[in-house]
């Protein structure tokens, strides 16, 4: 299983500009994209949700 980092677009907060990201496990980019598309572009988890702006594979 590979690891992928999902990142949000930049958001403006009173403290400055921030992004949200989370690392997920999947077999391929296609699996990650299928999950995101099934949620209208949103990544959802127990601790919150965000609109995914880009995906990158984590190389260890």
Backbone as numpy.savetxt, mean C-alpha at the origin, in Angstrom:
# Nx Ny Nz CAx CAy CAz Cx Cy Cz
7.12 -16.61 -0.74 6.27 -15.44 -0.74 7.17 -14.20 -0.74
6.79 -13.23 -1.55 7.53 -11.97 -1.65 6.88 -10.92 -0.77
7.64 -9.86 -0.49 7.10 -8.74 0.28 6.98 -7.52 -0.64
5.87 -6.80 -0.46 5.62 -5.60 -1.24 5.27 -4.46 -0.30
5.78 -3.27 -0.62 5.48 -2.08 0.16 4.42 -1.29 -0.61
3.31 -1.01 0.06 2.24 -0.21 -0.52 2.34 1.18 0.08
2.35 2.20 -0.76 2.50 3.57 -0.29 1.35 4.43 -0.76
0.97 5.36 0.09 -0.09 6.31 -0.25 0.51 7.52 -0.95
-0.35 8.35 -1.48 0.09 9.65 -1.99 0.42 10.51 -0.78
1.14 11.59 -1.01 1.49 12.50 0.08 0.23 13.19 0.60
0.17 13.33 1.91 -0.94 14.04 2.54 -0.39 15.18 3.37
-1.16 16.23 3.47 -0.72 17.40 4.23 -1.30 17.34 5.64
-0.42 17.50 6.62 -0.83 17.53 8.02 -0.27 18.81 8.63
-0.74 19.17 9.79 -0.24 20.39 10.43 1.27 20.30 10.72
1.77 19.07 10.90 3.19 18.86 11.18 4.04 18.86 9.91
3.41 18.80 8.74 4.14 18.75 7.47 3.51 17.73 6.54
4.24 17.33 5.53 3.76 16.36 4.55 4.14 14.96 5.00
3.21 14.03 4.83 3.45 12.65 5.27 2.90 11.66 4.24
3.39 10.44 4.30 2.83 9.35 3.51 2.53 8.20 4.46
1.67 7.32 4.00 1.34 6.13 4.76 1.85 4.95 3.95
2.45 3.97 4.62 2.89 2.77 3.91 2.74 1.55 4.79
2.60 0.42 4.12 2.47 -0.85 4.82 3.11 -1.92 3.96
3.72 -2.91 4.58 4.33 -4.02 3.88 3.42 -5.24 3.97
3.20 -5.87 2.81 2.33 -7.04 2.75 3.06 -8.18 2.06
2.60 -9.39 2.29 3.15 -10.56 1.64 2.21 -11.05 0.55
2.77 -11.41 -0.60 1.98 -11.93 -1.72 2.91 -12.70 -2.64
2.34 -13.51 -3.51 3.14 -14.29 -4.44 3.64 -13.47 -5.62
2.88 -12.41 -6.01 3.27 -11.63 -7.18 2.61 -10.25 -7.15
3.11 -9.37 -8.03 2.48 -8.06 -8.20 1.01 -8.23 -8.57
0.73 -9.20 -9.43 -0.64 -9.41 -9.89 -1.59 -9.68 -8.72
-1.15 -10.46 -7.74 -1.98 -10.73 -6.57 -2.25 -9.47 -5.76
-1.24 -8.64 -5.61 -1.39 -7.39 -4.87 -2.34 -6.46 -5.61
-2.14 -6.32 -6.91 -2.99 -5.44 -7.71 -4.43 -5.93 -7.71
-4.64 -7.23 -7.80 -5.99 -7.79 -7.77 -6.70 -7.44 -6.47
-5.99 -7.55 -5.35 -6.58 -7.21 -4.05 -6.96 -5.73 -4.00
-6.05 -4.88 -4.44 -6.29 -3.43 -4.40 -7.46 -3.06 -5.32
-7.48 -3.63 -6.52 -8.57 -3.33 -7.46 -9.92 -3.79 -6.93
-9.93 -4.89 -6.18 -11.19 -5.38 -5.62 -11.72 -4.46 -4.52
-10.86 -3.56 -4.01 -11.26 -2.59 -3.00 -11.25 -1.16 -3.55
-11.47 -1.01 -4.85 -11.54 0.29 -5.52 -10.28 1.13 -5.30
-9.12 0.48 -5.23 -7.86 1.20 -5.08 -7.41 1.41 -3.65
-8.17 0.91 -2.70 -7.85 1.09 -1.29 -7.19 -0.14 -0.71
-6.20 0.06 0.17 -5.65 -1.02 0.99 -6.32 -0.90 2.35
-6.90 -1.97 2.82 -7.57 -1.95 4.12 -6.93 -2.98 5.05
-6.83 -2.61 6.32 -6.26 -3.48 7.34 -6.96 -3.17 8.66
-6.61 -3.92 9.69 -7.21 -3.71 11.01 -6.92 -2.32 11.57
-5.77 -1.76 11.21 -5.36 -0.48 11.79 -5.69 0.73 10.92
-6.41 0.55 9.83 -6.80 1.67 8.99 -6.83 1.32 7.51
-6.97 2.35 6.69 -7.03 2.17 5.24 -6.41 3.38 4.56
-5.90 3.17 3.33 -5.40 4.28 2.54 -5.46 3.93 1.07
-5.54 4.97 0.25 -5.56 4.81 -1.20 -4.12 4.58 -1.66
-3.89 3.51 -2.39 -2.54 3.13 -2.80 -2.11 3.97 -4.00
-0.95 4.61 -3.89 -0.40 5.41 -4.99 0.63 4.61 -5.77
1.44 3.80 -5.08 2.40 2.94 -5.79 2.78 1.73 -4.96
3.32 0.74 -5.65 3.71 -0.53 -5.06 5.16 -0.77 -5.43
5.96 -1.22 -4.45 7.32 -1.60 -4.77 7.66 -2.91 -4.06
8.46 -3.74 -4.73 8.87 -4.99 -4.12 10.01 -4.73 -3.14
9.93 -5.37 -1.98 10.97 -5.24 -0.97 12.00 -6.32 -1.21
13.23 -5.91 -1.45 14.31 -6.86 -1.69 15.16 -6.92 -0.44
15.29 -8.12 0.10 16.06 -8.29 1.34 17.40 -8.91 1.07
